[in-house]
Amino acid sequence: MDLKKEALACGFADAAVIDVKDLVFVLEYRKFCEENLCGNYNLLPACPPACGTAEEMRRRALSYEKALILQSILKQPEIDSAFFKKAKREHNLLTEKLAGQMKTGGMKDLLIMSAGPYKRHSCMSAYGVDAQKMADAAGMVCWADDGDVRLFSLILF
């Protein structure tokens, strides 16, 4: 299965596969969760502290070999929390759809890191993944001075 081709067909703006060992984990990023910037700390099972420690989550992620990085680009978006919440939900729905296709294709053991907490899936911040370094490793743009917002999720396999 050509995962990049399948991701683009699902509607993602870009996708890439990298080795999980190339992900950079900054366990101190868990502080963003603890500061409750998204409002879900200690509320959802996918969020800290219920999801496990940053080190436990890093070890879980490192038990996989490959990471499929999925990107959506919001062109000149409204700066509105409801808009971003809806965009993240749509991105995560596409991620789940693609994970379902991967499972149908025979890949049974998958780990999803969502764009923000979603259902039982923890976000990249809970895992401590450095999004900029991840994007760099994949040859993708994370931050740019263009007014666009880029959302990311990962499927580890």
C-alpha positions, 0 to 999 in steps of 0.5 A: 500500500502506497501510504502517501498516495492513500493519504492524499486520496483521503484529503490530506495536504501532505504525508510522509513516512519516517522511522519512529526513531527519527521522532524527537521526544521532548518530555517537557512538552507535557507541561503544555498539557498540565497548563491545561491549554486545551482544556482537557487535562484530567478530563479525557482518558486520552489526556494526562494524567490518565493516558500515562506519563510522558516517559511511558508514552514515549516508550510506547511510541518507540515500540513501533518502527514507522510513522506516517505523518499526516498534514492538513493546511488551513489557508488563512483561517479565522482565528476562532476556537470553534473553527479550529476545533472543527478543523481538528475534528475533520483532520482526526476523522480522516486519520481514523479513516486512513487507519481503517484502510491500513487495518483492512490492508493487513496492518493491525497494530497501529498507534494514532497520535491525533491533532488534539485529543480525540476519542481514545487517541492522545495528541502529539503534545501528550507524547512529547513529540517535537512537531517542528523536528518531525516535519523537518525529518519528513521534509514538510513545513510546520511553521511558516510566515504565510498565515496558514495553520498546519495540523498534524497527526501520526499513525505509527505502525 
